[in-house]
Amino acid sequence: MSVIADVAATVARLRAEVSALHAELTRYGLVVWTAGNVSARVPGADLLVIKPSGVSYDELSPDAMVVTDLDGVLVDGGRTPSSDTAAHAYVYKHLPQVGGVVHTHSTYATAWAARGEPVPCVLTMAADEFGGDIPVGPFALIGDDSIGRGIVETLRASRSPAVLMRNHGVFTVGATARAAVKAAVMCEDVARTVHVARQLGDPLPIDQSDIDSLYTRYQNVYGR
């Protein structure tokens, strides 16, 4: 029996979930044309489900999603995996707690990435979701696992589920694909609000102890 057969029901569920979550990227204006992608780890197998390359969002369906191994090699599906698959795969291979990865070029967050500047934690919602500044990862080119290495190295040194890859865009992670999408939405909202605040003056800092308190409450109490 093949690995896919062993987890066929899970793969089918994740194909539907990942396909549907791409609609959230367009709903919140985080992507244009065919850019951006959502993926999910397949529990119990060294596999991931991800959007195919170059397919418009209105053409996505569960059947269009592809399955690869954690080296980014196609295992199941009739299309070429996203050009960002190697980065997603590297994250899953090296951060076992991650169950979902999202990539966008959302306008405000990517503007901060273009400047190579972290988004400072000057909002309580940023403390809640990111536990501090939204960090910047190194410049890297698509084509191998360089982007993935930069994501992992940066996120290992931060509580943030989001990283701004310099001159590129946003990558977010979560325990599930839905959590990673939420982090991408929140990242853009925080980046936009802090940008507007800086046009009006210098945003007021939040004490580290208060950031820690807000983060702990939100992550462990809020909504539970």
N, C-alpha and C positions, 0 to 999 in steps of 0.2 A: 504494500500500500504506500502511495506517495505521501510526502509531507503535507501537500495541499489537501489530500483526501483525509488525513488525520484531523485537520482543523477546518474542514470545508464549511461547516456551519458558522464558525467564527469569522472566517474570511468573507463569507457572504454578508454577514451582519456589518462588518467593518467597511466593505465596499459601499454599502448603502449609507452608512454613517459618514464616511469621508466624502462621498459624492454630495450629500446634503449640506455638509458643513462649508463647502465651497461657496454656497449661496450666501453665507454670512459674510464672506470677504467682500462680495459685491454689494451686499446690503449696507455695509458700513463704509463703503468707498475706500477699501484698503488696496484694491488692485485695479489695473486697467488691462484691456485686451485679454491676452492669455497668460499674463504674468501672475506669479504667486502660486502657492500650492499648500495643500494640507496632506499630512500622512498620519498613519496610525500603526503602532506596533501590533503584531499578531501574537497574543499571549500563548505561551507554550510552544513557540516555534521561532527560529531565527529568521523572521520574515517581516515585511512591512507592506502596507497598502498605500498607494500614492496616486496622485493625478498623473495622467499621461502628458507627454510633451506636446505643446502647440495646439491644444484643443480648447476652443472657446468655451466660456462658462455655460452658455445656453445649450451646449451640446454634451455636457457632462451627464453621465448616468452611472448607476452602480456597475453595469457591465463594462463601462469604459475604463474603470479604475484598474490599475495593474498591480501585481504582486512581485516584489523582488526579495532577494536575500539581503543579509546585512553587509554584503560587499557591493550592493546596488545592481546585481545581475538579475535580469528578468527571469522570473519563475513561472508566472502565469499571466496571460493577458495578450491582447492582439495589437497593442500599440507600444511605442517607445516610451519608457519611463521619463518623467520630468528630468530636465537637465540638472536639477538640484538634488537628485536622488542620492548621489554620493555623500552629500552633506548630511542629509537626513539619516542615512544608513550609519555614518560614522557616529552621530549622536546616539542612536539606539545601541550601538555596539559598546560605547564607552560610558553611557549614563543609563544604567539599568532601571533606574526609577522612572525614566521618561517613557510615556506611553503615546505621546502625540507631539508632532512638530509642525510648525507653520512658518511659511516664508511669505513676506509681502514687501512691496516698495511703497508703503503708505506715505503720503506726501510729507507731513510734518516730521514724523520720526526719521524718515530717510534724509530730510534736510539736516537734522542733527548729525546723522551718520556722515553726510557729505562734509561737515565741518570737523568730524572726528571728535565730537564733544558729547560727553554723557549728558543725559537729561537729569538735572538736579532734583533731588527729592524735596520739593517745596510745597507739596500738596499732601493732605492726609490720604487721599485715594492712591497716591503713588507709594506712600509708606505701607498702606494696606496690601497692595498687590505685589509690589516690587521689593519692599523691605529696604529701600535706599535708592541711590541713583540708578538709572538705567544705563548699564555700562556700554562701552564701545569695544568691539573686537577688532582684530587686525585686518588690514587689506589682504584679500586673497582672490585668486582667479578661479573661475569655474573650470572644471576639467578633471580634477582629482579630489582627494579628500582634504585639501588645504582649508576650505571654508569650514568643513566639519571640525577640523582640529582647532581652528580659531574660536568657534562657538563653544566647544567643550572646555578649552582652556579658560575662556572668559567666564563662563557660567559656573565653573568649579570654584571660582574666587568670589562669587556673588550669590546673594539670595534671590536675585532677580530671575524670573522666568523668561526675560527678554534680553536680547543683545542687539546692538546696532552695529552691524558689520560695516566698517569704514568704507565710504564711497560706494556702498552697495545697497543695503536695505536692512530689514528687520527679520530676525529669526526668533521664534518663541517656542517654549516647550511646556509640557504639562503632563500630569499623570494620565490624562486622556487627551484625545484629539480635540474634544470640545473645550477642555481647560486651556489648551494651547491657543485655540481661536480666541477665547476670552482674553487671554494675555495680549494677543495682537491688537484686539479692539481697544483695550485699556491703554496699551503703549501709545497708540496713535492719539487717543484723547488726552493723555497726560502731555505728550510732546506738543500738541497744539495749544493747550491751555498755558503751559509754561512759556511757549513762544510768545503768546499774546501778552502774558504778564511782563515779559522782558521788554516789550515795546512801550509799556507804561512806566517802567522803572525797574528797580532791583527787587526781585522776589525775596520775601523774608524767609530765612532758613528755619528749619524745624530741628529742635534739639535731638541728638542721637537717641537719648533715652526715651523720648516720646515716639520717635520712629520705631524703636524696638517694641514699645508697648502697643502701638497701633498694629504693627505687623503680627505680633503674637496673638492679639485678640481676633483680628480678621481671619487669620489662617486656622485658628483652633476653636473659636467660639462662634463667630458670626455665621448665621445661616445653618448652623449645625442642629 
